[in-house]
């Protein structure tokens, strides 16, 4: 994922996240474990807004802030257990778990609202 600050962010299957300061660089600047197994299926994608990446992990959605000078920082993990592909809508992140859609505060992951969506 290309970020607005010029970084490239990539997640791997073994709970690793990599950020690089150059689009042409092959070697990572920083690699860090950020949580449960990261989903690498076509239906599970990360989303980003203002340099923060929202990563769907098997143990929940995580907000990660990559930098070029240090390992990416996981600032929060959702307590809902929801781990689908997120949608960022301004100050909120939408993510579902089964038949419930969760609206999370993008800055701290706290639950704002939840909606039943059926199966």
C-alpha positions in Angstrom: 0.0 0.0 0.0 1.4 3.4 -1.0 0.9 6.0 1.8 0.6 9.7 1.4 4.0 10.3 3.2 5.9 8.4 0.5 6.2 5.2 2.5 5.2 1.8 1.2 3.5 -0.5 3.7 3.2 -4.3 3.3 1.8 -7.0 5.5 3.0 -10.7 5.5 1.6 -14.0 6.4 3.7 -14.5 9.5 2.4 -11.6 11.5 4.9 -9.2 10.1 4.5 -5.6 8.7 7.1 -3.8 6.7 7.5 -0.2 5.8 9.9 1.2 3.3 10.9 4.7 2.6 11.3 4.2 -1.2 8.9 2.8 -3.8 12.0 1.3 -5.6 13.7 0.0 -2.4 13.7 -3.8 -2.1 14.8 -4.0 1.5 12.5 -2.9 4.3 13.4 -0.1 6.7 11.5 -1.7 9.5 9.7 -5.0 10.2 7.6 -5.7 13.2 5.1 -8.3 14.5 1.8 -6.5 14.9 -0.7 -9.2 16.0 -2.5 -12.3 14.9 -2.1 -13.9 11.5 -2.7 -11.2 8.9 -5.3 -12.0 6.3 -3.8 -12.3 2.8 -6.9 -13.5 1.0 -8.6 -11.4 -1.8 -11.5 -10.6 0.5 -9.3 -9.2 3.3 -7.6 -5.9 2.6 -6.2 -3.2 4.7 -7.3 0.4 4.3 -5.5 3.7 5.1 -6.3 7.3 6.0 -3.9 10.1 6.7 -0.9 7.7 7.1 -2.6 5.2 9.5 -3.2 1.7 8.1 -6.1 -0.4 9.4 -5.0 -4.0 9.1 -7.4 -7.0 9.4 -5.7 -9.6 11.6 -7.2 -12.9 12.7 -7.5 -11.6 16.3 -9.1 -8.2 15.3 -8.6 -5.0 13.3 -5.4 -3.1 14.2 -4.4 0.5 13.5 -0.8 0.8 12.5 1.2 4.0 11.8 4.3 3.2 9.7 7.3 5.5 9.8 10.6 5.5 7.9 12.7 5.7 11.1 11.2 3.0 13.3 9.1 -0.1 13.3 5.5 0.4 12.5 3.5 1.2 15.6 0.3 -0.7 16.3 -1.7 2.0 18.2 -4.9 0.0 18.9 -6.7 -3.3 18.3 -10.5 -3.5 18.3 -12.1 -5.2 21.2 -15.0 -6.4 19.0 -13.1 -9.2 17.4 -14.2 -7.9 14.0 -11.6 -8.6 11.4 -13.1 -8.0 7.9 -11.7 -5.6 5.4 -12.2 -2.1 6.9 -13.8 1.0 5.3 -12.6 4.4 6.6 -15.2 7.1 6.6 -13.6 10.2 8.1 -13.4 9.8 11.9 -14.8 6.2 11.8 -13.8 2.8 10.6 -16.5 0.3 9.5 -15.8 -3.4 9.9 -18.0 -6.4 10.3 -18.1 -9.7 12.2 -20.6 -12.1 10.9 -24.0 -10.5 11.1 -23.0 -7.2 12.8 -21.4 -4.1 11.4 -19.3 -2.1 13.8 -18.5 1.6 13.6 -15.2 2.2 15.4 -13.6 5.5 16.4 -10.6 5.7 14.0 -8.3 7.4 16.5 -8.6 4.8 19.4 -10.7 1.8 18.1 -13.5 2.3 20.6 -16.9 1.1 19.6 -19.1 4.0 18.5 -22.1 2.1 17.2 -23.1 -1.4 16.0 -25.7 -2.4 13.5 -27.3 -5.8 12.8 -26.9 -6.6 9.1 -28.3 -10.1 8.8 -26.5 -13.1 7.3 
